[in-house]
Amino acid sequence: MKKGLAGILTGSILFIGTTFSVAADEHIDKDCGDFADHNEVMAFWYENGYSAENDPHDLDRDNDGLACEVSQSEYDNYVASQEEDDSAEEEQDENAAENESEEGAALPDTASNGPLMMLFGAGVAGAGSLLLFRRKSKTA
């Protein structure tokens, strides 16, 4: 009876834990109304490398390669400004790399998006260990 109750409790905790997992923002469908202005739309379009052939959010309804009725000149100006910014950043990165040694460099961002599930897993492992040790002490 106790094992059945423990199994049901563990199963329900795992089920509840999976409902709390957070979905990544990139899987949320975007619409033109989700953006404040054309600059925000162009930034999203440019940073994700979208085009008329690659438009998972269907922001380019008329298939002209421009999202949310942005004009060609607006987009061309935006791309030119981004390329200028990218070249300036590359120069700064090269200068910083020359001045920085490998020891003490910044660590990569490797955080998990499921710490709650890790906590539940540790709890289940702890409960299993407790039951195992308790069973061994009764049979010995």
MOPESUL-V777198 format. One record per residue. N is the residue number from 1. RES is the residue in one letter. SS is DSSP state (2 for helix, 1 for strand, 0 for the rest). PSI is psi in whole degrees, -180 to 180 (* if undefined). NEAR is the number of other ideal C-beta (glycine too) atoms within 10 Angstrom. Layout:
BEGIN
<<N,RES,SS,PSI,NEAR> <N,RES,SS,PSI,NEAR>>
END
This chain:
BEGIN
<<1,M,0,-44,5> <2,K,2,-37,7> <3,K,2,-42,8> <4,G,2,-43,8> <5,L,2,-41,9> <6,A,2,-39,13> <7,G,2,-43,10> <8,I,2,-43,10> <9,L,2,-46,11> <10,T,2,-44,15> <11,G,2,-42,11> <12,S,2,-36,10> <13,I,2,-43,14> <14,L,2,-40,14> <15,F,2,-44,9> <16,I,2,-38,11> <17,G,2,-36,18> <18,T,2,-26,12> <19,T,2,-18,6> <20,F,0,-3,10> <21,S,0,142,10> <22,V,0,131,9> <23,A,0,149,8> <24,A,0,149,7> <25,D,2,-26,7> <26,E,2,-13,8> <27,H,2,-6,7> <28,I,0,131,9> <29,D,0,132,8> <30,K,0,146,19> <31,D,0,164,10> <32,C,2,-32,16> <33,G,2,-13,7> <34,D,2,-11,14> <35,F,0,143,18> <36,A,0,-38,8> <37,D,0,-179,9> <38,H,2,-33,18> <39,N,2,-40,13> <40,E,2,-40,12> <41,V,2,-46,23> <42,M,2,-37,22> <43,A,2,-46,14> <44,F,2,-45,17> <45,W,2,-46,25> <46,Y,2,-46,15> <47,E,2,-30,9> <48,N,0,-2,14> <49,G,0,33,7> <50,Y,0,158,18> <51,S,0,-175,13> <52,A,0,-32,12> <53,E,0,-23,8> <54,N,0,87,10> <55,D,0,77,16> <56,P,0,-21,11> <57,H,0,-3,16> <58,D,0,47,12> <59,L,0,-20,20> <60,D,0,83,21> <61,R,0,-31,11> <62,D,0,7,8> <63,N,0,42,11> <64,D,0,4,11> <65,G,0,8,16> <66,L,0,132,22> <67,A,2,143,25> <68,C,2,45,20> <69,E,2,35,14> <70,V,0,140,20> <71,S,0,158,10> <72,Q,2,-40,10> <73,S,2,-39,8> <74,E,2,-46,15> <75,Y,2,-40,18> <76,D,2,-43,11> <77,N,2,-40,12> <78,Y,2,-45,18> <79,V,2,-42,13> <80,A,2,-42,10> <81,S,2,-35,12> <82,Q,2,-39,14> <83,E,2,-36,11> <84,E,2,-44,10> <85,D,2,-41,10> <86,D,2,-41,10> <87,S,2,-37,10> <88,A,2,-40,10> <89,E,2,-38,10> <90,E,2,-41,10> <91,E,2,-42,10> <92,Q,2,-41,10> <93,D,2,-40,10> <94,E,2,-43,10> <95,N,2,-41,10> <96,A,2,-37,9> <97,A,2,-35,10> <98,E,2,-36,7> <99,N,2,-14,7> <100,E,0,133,11> <101,S,0,167,7> <102,E,0,-33,5> <103,E,0,129,5> <104,G,0,9,6> <105,A,0,162,9> <106,A,0,141,6> <107,L,0,152,5> <108,P,0,156,6> <109,D,0,105,5> <110,T,0,24,5> <111,A,0,148,6> <112,S,0,152,8> <113,N,0,10,10> <114,G,0,53,14> <115,P,2,-28,10> <116,L,2,-39,15> <117,M,2,-34,15> <118,M,2,-38,11> <119,L,2,-44,11> <120,F,2,-40,18> <121,G,2,-43,13> <122,A,2,-38,10> <123,G,2,-42,14> <124,V,2,-41,15> <125,A,2,-40,10> <126,G,2,-42,10> <127,A,2,-40,14> <128,G,2,-42,12> <129,S,2,-41,10> <130,L,2,-46,10> <131,L,2,-38,13> <132,L,2,-48,10> <133,F,2,-36,10> <134,R,2,-40,9> <135,R,2,-43,10> <136,K,2,-37,9> <137,S,2,-29,8> <138,K,2,-39,7> <139,T,2,-21,5> <140,A,0,*,5>>
END
